[in-house]
């Protein structure tokens, strides 16, 4: 909780330093391609993210993200089913290669750091015995990304990116797209 409070204070200080900055909020949907050890047990995932973007400088932005991604079982086993999910809570930075308003298409690179709240739920029904078990843990995550903005209107941008989510043994590639709305 102390880390979240410190992060909130950093964002508030950043807001007070740049009064002409723009704030955008929005959401994304995406596919999650499991990799490594996660790819051995999980099938393609689906998720959604809520996104907050604060323009610190004309080409530098701070981001905040909370989301939910779920994966299904890779192989079906009779009488046994499992699912995996993660809830990312991340803060990050993005660098755009051109300033807003100069070109409607603006590529960017960035990275996010934060917590990944993971859960595995198993259900079994075998030889008359049935039950459900859920195990949760919290992992630190890092997510480098490449993406692009495309100005649909003066107040709405399309935001699409490829993000490599590096989380202990649960790595996955996120393919995300969504809308960002510029607050007045």
C-alpha positions in Angstrom: 0.0 0.0 0.0 2.9 2.4 0.7 4.2 1.8 -2.8 0.8 2.8 -4.3 0.7 5.9 -2.1 4.2 6.9 -3.3 3.2 6.3 -6.9 0.1 8.5 -6.5 2.2 11.3 -4.9 4.7 11.1 -7.9 1.8 11.5 -10.4 0.3 14.4 -8.4 3.7 16.2 -8.4 4.0 15.7 -12.1 0.6 17.2 -12.6 1.5 20.3 -10.7 4.7 20.8 -12.7 3.1 21.0 -16.1 -0.3 22.8 -16.1 -0.6 22.8 -19.9 -0.3 19.0 -20.1 -2.9 16.9 -21.7 -4.6 14.0 -19.9 -6.2 11.1 -21.8 -8.1 8.1 -20.6 -9.4 5.1 -22.5 -9.5 1.4 -22.8 -8.0 -1.4 -24.9 -8.8 -5.0 -25.7 -6.2 -7.5 -26.7 -5.0 -11.0 -27.4 -2.4 -12.6 -25.2 0.0 -15.1 -26.7 1.6 -17.2 -24.0 5.3 -17.8 -24.2 7.8 -20.0 -22.4 6.5 -22.0 -19.4 3.1 -20.4 -19.7 2.9 -21.5 -23.3 3.3 -25.1 -22.2 0.0 -25.0 -20.2 -2.1 -22.1 -21.5 -3.9 -21.4 -24.7 -4.3 -18.0 -26.3 -5.7 -15.4 -23.9 -8.0 -12.4 -24.1 -8.0 -9.3 -22.0 -8.9 -5.7 -21.5 -7.1 -2.7 -20.0 -8.1 0.7 -18.6 -5.4 3.3 -19.5 -4.5 6.7 -18.2 -2.0 8.8 -20.1 -0.4 12.1 -18.9 1.6 14.2 -21.3 4.7 15.3 -19.4 6.5 16.8 -22.4 5.4 17.1 -26.1 6.9 13.6 -26.8 7.1 12.0 -23.3 4.1 10.6 -21.5 3.5 8.8 -18.2 1.0 6.0 -18.2 -1.1 4.1 -15.7 -2.8 0.8 -16.5 -5.1 -1.7 -14.8 -6.5 -4.6 -16.6 -7.6 -8.3 -16.7 -6.3 -11.1 -18.9 -7.5 -14.7 -18.8 -6.1 -17.8 -20.4 -7.7 -21.2 -21.0 -6.2 -24.7 -20.6 -4.0 -25.8 -23.5 -5.1 -29.4 -23.3 -8.3 -30.9 -22.2 -8.0 -33.6 -19.6 -11.2 -35.6 -18.8 -12.5 -34.7 -15.4 -10.0 -31.8 -14.9 -10.2 -28.2 -16.0 -8.1 -25.1 -15.2 -7.9 -21.5 -16.1 -5.3 -18.8 -15.5 -5.7 -15.1 -15.1 -3.7 -12.0 -14.3 -4.6 -8.5 -13.2 -1.8 -6.0 -14.1 -1.4 -2.8 -12.1 1.4 -0.9 -14.0 2.9 2.5 -14.4 5.1 3.4 -17.3 6.6 5.9 -19.7 6.2 6.3 -23.5 8.3 8.3 -26.0 6.6 9.4 -29.2 8.7 9.9 -32.3 6.7 13.0 -33.4 4.8 15.6 -31.5 1.0 15.6 -31.3 -0.7 17.6 -34.0 2.2 17.4 -36.4 1.2 14.1 -37.9 -2.0 12.0 -37.3 0.2 8.8 -37.1 2.7 8.8 -34.2 4.8 5.7 -33.4 6.1 5.3 -29.9 8.2 3.0 -27.6 7.7 2.6 -23.9 8.0 0.4 -20.9 5.8 -0.4 -17.9 6.6 -1.7 -14.4 4.3 -2.9 -11.7 2.5 -5.7 -10.0 0.7 -8.7 -11.7 -1.9 -10.4 -9.5 -2.1 -13.9 -10.9 -4.6 -16.6 -10.2 -5.0 -20.3 -11.2 -8.3 -22.0 -10.7 -8.7 -25.8 -11.1 -11.9 -27.8 -11.1 -12.0 -31.6 -11.0 -14.7 -34.2 -11.2 -13.1 -37.6 -11.2 -14.4 -41.0 -9.9 -17.2 -39.2 -8.0 -14.9 -36.7 -6.3 -15.3 -33.1 -7.3 -14.0 -29.8 -6.1 -12.4 -26.5 -7.0 -9.1 -25.0 -5.9 -7.8 -21.5 -6.5 -4.2 -20.3 -5.9 -3.2 -16.6 -6.1 0.1 -14.9 -6.0 1.6 -11.4 -6.8 4.6 -11.0 -9.1 6.6 -8.1 -10.3 6.2 -7.4 -14.0 8.1 -5.5 -16.7 6.6 -4.8 -20.1 8.6 -3.2 -23.0 6.3 -2.1 -25.8 6.2 -0.6 -29.3 3.0 1.0 -30.6 1.3 3.9 -32.4 -1.3 6.5 -32.0 -3.5 7.5 -34.8 -5.7 10.7 -34.4 -9.3 9.8 -35.3 -10.6 13.2 -34.2 -9.0 16.1 -32.4 -10.2 14.5 -29.1 -9.9 10.7 -29.8 -6.8 8.6 -30.7 -6.5 5.0 -31.7 -3.8 3.4 -29.6 -2.4 0.1 -30.7 0.7 -1.7 -29.4 2.7 -4.9 -29.0 3.8 -5.5 -25.4 6.1 -8.2 -24.1 4.8 -8.9 -20.5 7.7 -10.4 -18.6 6.4 -12.0 -15.3 8.6 -14.6 -13.7 7.6 -17.8 -15.5 4.4 -16.4 -17.0 5.5 -14.4 -20.0 3.1 -13.4 -22.8 3.0 -11.2 -25.8 0.0 -8.7 -25.7 -1.5 -7.5 -29.0 -3.7 -4.5 -27.9 -5.8 -1.9 -29.5 -8.2 0.7 -28.1 -9.3 4.3 -27.9 -7.9 7.2 -25.9 -10.1 10.2 -25.1 -8.5 13.6 -24.5 -9.9 15.3 -21.4 -10.6 19.0 -21.7 
